[in-house]
């Protein structure tokens, strides 16, 4: 690998870390909001166009938002060798699709 590919690989890793940080940040804010909705029995949520205060839809929404935090943490805490392998795997795929 030459130095330009190493710089591109570093940028690739930083991009994934940045996306992971944004997922964690936005997901945690939303998780706090949905957890407060989940714990309040009087709060309502719109499910399929109908306003309801049932526990099931609120739990589903909270779990869905928690997935964002989980994906963000996986991107933040993954070892750099995983991103390096993904970068190497991506190169021939890009060249075959875009003739790069």
C-alpha positions in Angstrom: 0.0 0.0 0.0 1.2 3.5 -0.8 0.8 6.5 1.5 -2.3 7.8 -0.3 -4.1 4.5 0.4 -3.0 4.6 4.0 -4.4 8.2 4.3 -7.6 7.1 2.7 -7.9 4.1 5.1 -7.4 6.4 8.1 -10.1 8.8 6.7 -12.4 5.8 6.2 -11.9 4.7 9.9 -12.4 8.3 11.1 -15.6 8.5 9.1 -17.0 5.4 10.7 -16.0 6.7 14.2 -17.7 10.0 13.4 -20.9 8.3 12.2 -20.8 6.2 15.4 -20.5 9.2 17.6 -23.4 10.9 15.8 -25.5 7.8 16.2 -24.7 7.6 19.9 -25.3 11.3 20.5 -28.7 11.5 18.7 -29.8 8.0 19.8 -29.0 8.7 23.5 -31.0 11.9 23.4 -33.9 10.1 21.8 -33.6 7.2 24.2 -33.9 9.5 27.2 -37.1 11.0 25.7 -38.6 7.6 24.8 -37.6 6.1 28.1 -39.5 8.8 29.9 -42.5 8.2 27.7 -42.2 4.5 28.5 -42.1 5.0 32.3 -45.0 7.5 32.4 -48.3 5.6 32.2 -50.3 8.7 31.2 -48.1 9.7 28.2 -49.4 9.0 24.7 -47.7 7.9 21.5 -49.0 7.8 18.0 -49.1 4.2 16.7 -50.5 3.6 13.2 -52.1 7.0 13.2 -53.9 6.4 16.5 -53.0 8.1 19.7 -52.5 5.5 22.4 -51.0 5.1 25.9 -50.5 1.3 25.6 -47.2 -0.1 26.9 -46.4 -2.2 23.8 -46.0 0.5 21.2 -44.0 2.6 23.7 -41.7 -0.3 24.4 -41.2 -1.0 20.7 -40.3 2.6 20.0 -37.8 2.6 22.9 -36.2 -0.6 21.7 -36.0 0.8 18.2 -34.2 4.0 19.4 -31.9 1.9 21.6 -30.7 0.1 18.4 -29.3 3.5 17.3 -27.2 3.7 20.4 -26.0 0.1 20.0 -24.9 0.7 16.4 -23.1 3.8 17.4 -21.3 2.1 20.2 -20.3 -0.7 17.8 -18.8 1.8 15.4 -17.0 3.6 18.2 -15.6 0.6 20.0 -14.8 -1.7 17.1 -11.0 -2.4 16.7 -9.3 -0.6 13.8 -8.4 -3.9 12.1 -12.1 -4.5 11.4 -12.3 -1.2 9.6 -9.1 -1.9 7.8 -10.5 -5.3 6.5 -13.7 -3.5 5.5 -11.7 -0.9 3.6 -9.6 -3.6 1.8 -12.8 -5.5 0.9 -14.4 -2.4 -0.4 -11.7 -1.5 -2.8 -12.4 -4.1 -5.5 -16.1 -3.6 -5.1 -15.8 0.1 -5.8 -13.5 -0.5 -8.8 -15.9 -3.0 -10.3 -18.9 -0.7 -9.8 -17.5 2.7 -10.7 -14.3 1.8 -12.7 -12.3 3.7 -10.2 
